[in-house]
Amino acid sequence: MNTKSRRLSDVNTMIPLIVALVLFMEFLDSSILNTAIPTIARQFMQNPIILKFSVATYYIGLAVFIPISGFCTDKFGTKTVFIISILLFILFSYLCTIAHNTAELSIFRFCQGVGGAIMNPAARIILMRKTLPQHLLKVQAFVFSTALMGMLCGPIIGGIITNYFAWEWIFYINIPIGVLCVILGIKYVEQSKSKVIPKFDYLGFVIVATSLCCISIGTEFIGHFDIIPMQIIIALLILGLVLFIYLIYHCKNSKKPIFNFAVFNIKTFRIGFILNISIYLVTTAIPFMLPLMFQECFKLSPMASGMLIIPLVAGFVIGRREINILISKIGFRDTIFGALMIQILGLLVFANFNANTSFLFIIITEFIFGISSVTLISSTGALNYVDVPKIKVSQVTTVDITARQFISSLSIGICSFSLIFFAHYFNLDLFASNAKTFNYTFYLFAVISSIGLINVSRLGKNDGEIALNKESQ
């Protein structure tokens, strides 16, 4: 084998590893913080609910900057954008460790989300461009299995670090992984720029960024009128909604809009998108609520809390394997309907947890809930794209991923407001051992999940089947 062939072989081997490491770091970071929230709150001398801002702002950063990520890779090159985005992620991971209060931590988490918003799409683009079609399934299986291990390890590592070390190490852990990715990226990732730079909708980007930030911030501060006056919160929400309405008008009248809302004319995408609203509201809130309930109401240590979250993530990882087979056998409608019913039942069971509930019962419920959640996320994710023409895939992807992250940020705000509302309305101790405020909030999310059943009923039994049959041929 000559030098050039050996170099090409090394690149083809290392690219999947580099992308897997980057996604592992991102998935680890997204799941490791929840376990540490009560401990960080005590150090900041604040109610743990206030720490929701550090979780939500990360999702806001992702939602706001995902629309510009594709343009950046086309204009500045995949390698340049990939390396810079990792460096941003590392830098703000470090700055999170020196935060002195929730405001600083939330700002740094937002900036960390900006790095993640550009890093993730750039990594996927690099992978797609360097992988031969016949190897794509095998390579993707390796990459995303490795990434999901980050999600699985997050609660365990977060519990161990918080229990035996300082909470800052949940962010320090990103630095060596990120530095390794940068070194490997510089050596093996090739620069690739688009020959024709597409025109970017800068005005649309400013409108969507301002709108999403106003709505998210307004939602997060509902119930915290001692921090921001109610009049300002209402003004932010109104401004955000007005800008969003103007965004729709702008995109319909722009030649190259940041969002192409015409994709909502595709029935399966429209139904899948609406389903994702309730699905992501629920699946983001639960990993935030459970560690908080375990530590503050059940008085478990961070280590025990982290271990008790593993079944939820394990169900998520294990359940992902058989979804395609399930959809091919019974179709999208029945798969989503069945998973929704199981998720609703799981939420109703969560709503009866208290400090005396058997750990075994909690573990079984979490595991089944994790399977139902990943089934919903994967099946609606596939449904969104199954009837989309290839020429519109990038347009659908921008709308879809931005919406998912934005809904995730709203979920944390709704969850926290519900806990505070039920505590005040029923005159309850927020963190009592009977976990009543959490119980009522789980009931609320069961109602939100139930709304999805209405949208499932709009799906025909064979919707998406033609595209699936073509794929299997």
N, C-alpha and C positions, 0 to 999 in steps of 0.2 A: 504494500500500500504506500503510495507516494505521500509527500508532506501535505499537499492540498487535499487529498482524499481523507487523510487522517484528521485534518483540521475540520472538514465538513462533518465527519462522523462525530467528533467531539462536540461540535455545536449542536447537532441534532439530538445528542444524548443529554447535553447540559440544559438546553432551553426548557424542556418539561420540568427538570429539577428546579431551575430558577423560578419559574412561574409557580410551581407547587410550594416552594418556600415562601414566596411573597403572599400567596393566598392563605397559607398556613398562619403566617404572622397576622394577617388581617382578621381571619376568623378567630384566632386566639384572642386578639385584642378586643373583639366584639363580645366575647363571652366571659372574659376574665374579670371585668370591672364589677359586675352586679354583686358578686360575692363579697367584695371589699367595701361596698357603699356604707354599711352601718359603721365600720371602723373608721373610714375617712370622715364621716359625719361627726363622730365623737372627737376626732382630732381638730376639726374645724369648729367644734362646739355649736353644731347646728342639727336641726331635725333631719333624719335620714331622707325624708321626702324631698327636702330642698336639693339634695344631690341628684335628683332627676335631671336637673339642667345639664349636668356633665354627661349624662347618657343621651339626652335628646339633641344637644347641640352637635354631637358627632354625626347623627343622622341628618341634621339640617345641612351640615357641611357637605355630606355626600350628595344630598338631593340637589343642592344649589349648583354644584360644580360638575356633576355628571354630564349635563348637556354640552359642556365645552370641551370635554376630554377628547372626543373623536377629532374635533377640529385641531386641537393642540398637537396630536400625534401626526396628523397630515401636514401641518405647517412646519413644525420644529423637528420632526423625526421621532420614530418610536423609541430609539435608544436614549436620546436626550431627555424626552419627557419621562420615560420610565425611571431613569437614574435620578432625575430631579425630584420626582414625586416620592420616591423611596426616601431620599434625603430629607424632604419635608416631613414625612411621616416619622422618621427617626428624631429629627430636631424637636418636633412638638411632643413626641413621646417623652423626651428628656425634660422639656419645659413643664410638662404635667407633674413631674416629680418634685419640682420646686415651687409649685403653686401653694399659696398661703391661705386661700379661701375658695369658696365655690365659684365666685365670679371668674377668678383667674383660671381655675381648672376648666371651667366651661368654655372660656375663650380658646384655651390651648386645645381642648377636645374638638372644637369647631375647626380649627386650623388643621388638626390631625385628620379630620374627616375630609378636608379639601385635598390633602395628600392622597388619602385612600380613594377619593372619587376619581382621581386621574390615574393612580397606580394600578387599580384593578382592571379597567378597560385596556390600558396600555399593555399589561401583562397578557391579557387574552388575545389582543391583536397580534402580539409577537408570537404567541403559541400557534395561532391559526395560520400565520404566514410561513412558519418554518416546519409545519407538520404536513406530511403527505396525506391525501384523503384516505388512503387505505389503512393508515396508522392512527387516524384521528380518534376513533372510539377507544382504542387501547390507551392512547396517550391521555385523553380526557379522563378516563377512569382512574389512571394513576394520579393525575393532578388533583382532581376533586376529592378523591379518597384521602389523599394527604391533607388537603385543605380542611376537610371535615374532621380530621383528627385534631386540628387546632381547636375547633368548636367543642369537641369531646374533652380535650385536656384542659380547656379554659377554667371550668368550675373547680377542677381538682387542684390545678396549679394556683389559682386565685385563693382557694381555701388554705393551702399549705403556706403560701407567701404571707397572707394576712395573719395567719395563726402564729407562725414562728419567726417571721421577719417583718420588716416595715412595708406598709402598703405601697410605697413608691416603687418597689421592685416589680409590681405588675406592669409598670411602664418601662422600667430599665430592661426588662426581658426582651423588648422589641429591638433594642439597640444592637446587640451582637447578631441577631438574625438579619436585621436590616443592613448592617455593614457587610455581612457575608453576601447578601443579595447584590449589593452595589459592586463589590469586587468581582463577583461572577458575571454580573451584567456588563461591566466595562470590558471584560475579557471575551465574552462569548456572544453577547447580543449585537447584531449588526444594525447599523443605522439605515432607516428606511423612511423616505419622504414621499408623499404623494406628488406626482408630476403636475397634476392640476389641483390647485388649492381651492376647495369649494368656498363660496362666499358665505361668511358667517353672519348670522343675525344678531349683531351686537345689541341693538335696541331690545329685541326680544329677550336676550339673556339678562339684561338689566331689569326688565319688567318682571320676568319670572323669579329672579333672585330676590328682588325687593318684596314681591308678593308672598313668596313662600316664607321668607324670614319674618315678615309682619304677622302672618297667620300663625306660624309656629310659636313665635315669642308671645303673641297675645294669648294663645291657648295654654302655653306653659305657665303663664302668670295669673291665670284665672284662679281665684282663691287665695292669692298672695297680694292682696291690696295694701298690705302694710309695707310692701317693697316697692310696688308701682301702683299709683292711684288708678282706680277703676276707670276713670275717664280716658286715661292714656291707653289702657288695655283695649277698651272699646274702640278708640280711634285707630289703633293698630289693626284690629280685626277688620274694621270697615275699610281701611285703606288697602289691606291685603286682598279683600274680596273684590273691591272696585278695580284694582290693578289686574286681578286674575280675569275679570270680565273683559277688561281692555285687552289683555293678552290674547284671549280667544278672537276678538275682533282683529287685532294686529296680525295674528297668524293666518287668518282666513284671507287677508288682503295683502299678504307678503308673498313674493315670488319664491323666496328661500327661507321659510319660517323656521324658528328654532324647534317648534312642535308642529307636526302635521296632524291636525285634529280630524282630517278626513279619514284617518285609519279607524275611527269609531263607526264608520259605515260597515265595517266587517263585523258580522254578527258575533262570531265566536270571540273575537278580541274584545268587543264591547261588553259581553257578558262576563268574560274572564277578568277584565279590568275592574268591573263593579264588584265581583266576588272578592278580588284581592283587597278591596278596602276593608271589609269585615275580617278577612283572614289575617291580614298583617296587623290590624288593630289588636287582635287577640294574641297572635303568636309572638308579638314583640312585648306585650304587657306581661305575659306569664313568667318568662325568665327574669323579669325585673321584680315581680311581686313575690315569687316563692322564696328566694334567698332572704328578702326583707322580712317576710313572715316567719321564716325558720329562725332567724337570729333575734329579731325584736320581740316576737310574740312567744315563740317556743323556747327562747333563750339558748339556742344551740350555738356552738362555737363556729367561727368562719370555716374551719376545717370540716366539721360535721355537716354544715350547711352546703358546702361545696360538694361533698360526697353524696349528699341527698339529692342534688340536682342532676347527678350523672345519669340516672335512668331516663330522664326527660330527653337529654341530648343523645343518649344511646338509642332510644326509640327513633329519634330523628335520623341518626346515621344509618341504622340497620333497616329501617322502613323504606329508605330511598331506593334500595336495590331492586325491589320487585314491582315498582310502580308501573313501568312501561308494560310489563306482562299483564298486570291487572287492567290497565286501560285498553289494551288490545283485545282482552276477553270480554269485558262488560261495557266498554265505552266510557266517554268522559262524564256523561250525566250521572250514571249510576255510581261511578267511582267517587265523584265529588259529593253526591248526595250521601252515600254511606259514610264517607270520612267526616262530613259535617255533622251527621247524627252522633258519631262517636265523640267528636270534639265537644259538642254541646253537652253530652252525657258526662264527659270528663270534667267540664267546667262546673256542672252541678255537683259532682262529687267533691271537687276542690272546695266548693262553697260550704262544705260540712267538715272541713279540716279544723282541728284545734290541737292544743298541746298534748292531749291524751290520745290522739289518733295513732294507730299502729304504723311504725315505719314501713313494715312490709306492705301495708295497704297503700301508703303514699307512693312507694316505689313502683308497685304494679300500675297504679293509676297514671303516674307520670310517664311510664314507659308506653302505655297504650295511647296516651295523649300525644306523645312525641311522634308515634307512628302516624296517627291521624293528621297531625299538623304538617308533616313532611309530605304526606299524600296530597293534601290540599294545595300546598305551595307548588309542588312539582306538577300536579295535574293541571292547575290553572295556568302555570307557567307555560306548559306545552300547549294548552288550549289557546292562549293568547297568540301563538305563532302558527298554529297548524293550518290555517287558511290564508295566511298572509303571503302575497306574492314576493318572490326573492328581492325584487327591486324596492320593496317597501320595508324590508326587515330592519334596516338601520333606523328608519323613522319610528317604527313600532318600539324598538329597543329603547330609544331615548325617552319616549313617553312612559313606557312601562317601568323602567328602572328608577327614573326620577320619582314617579308616583309612589313606588314601593318604599323608598327611603323617606319621602315626605310623610306618608301615612305612619311609618314607624316612629317618626319624631312626634306626631300627634298622639300616638298611642300612649307614650309615657306621660304626656300632659293629662290626657283623659283619665288614665289610671290613678295618677297622684291626686287630681281634683276629686275623683270619686271617693278615695280613701278619706280625704279631709272632709268632704261633704257629709258622708255617712256618719263620721265621728261626731260632727257638730249637730246634725239633724236628729240623731238618736241619742245624743249626749253620751257617747261611748269613749272609752279610753282607746286612742288610736292603736296602741300596741298591747292590748289586753291579751291574756293567755287564751281566751276563747276565740280570738281572731275575728270578732264579729264584723269589724269594718272591712276586713279582707273578704270575709264570706259574702257580704252584700256586693262588693265589687266584682267578685267572681260571678255572682248572679247577673250583674249588669252585662258582663262580657258574654255570658250565655245568651242573653237577649240579642246582643250585637251579632253574635255568630248565627243565631236563628234567622236573622234578616237575610242571610245568604241563601237560605232555602227558597226564598221567593225568586231569586235570580236563577237558581238551578232549574226551577220549573220552566223557565223560558228556553232552556236548551232542549233541542230535539234529541231523541234517543241516538240518532245516527250522526249528529253534528260532529264534524271533525273526522268522520270515519273514512271519507274518500282520501284525504291527505295521508291518513295513517296507512291505508291500503297501498298507496303509492310508495310510501317509505319502506314498507316491508317487502316490496317486490324487487 
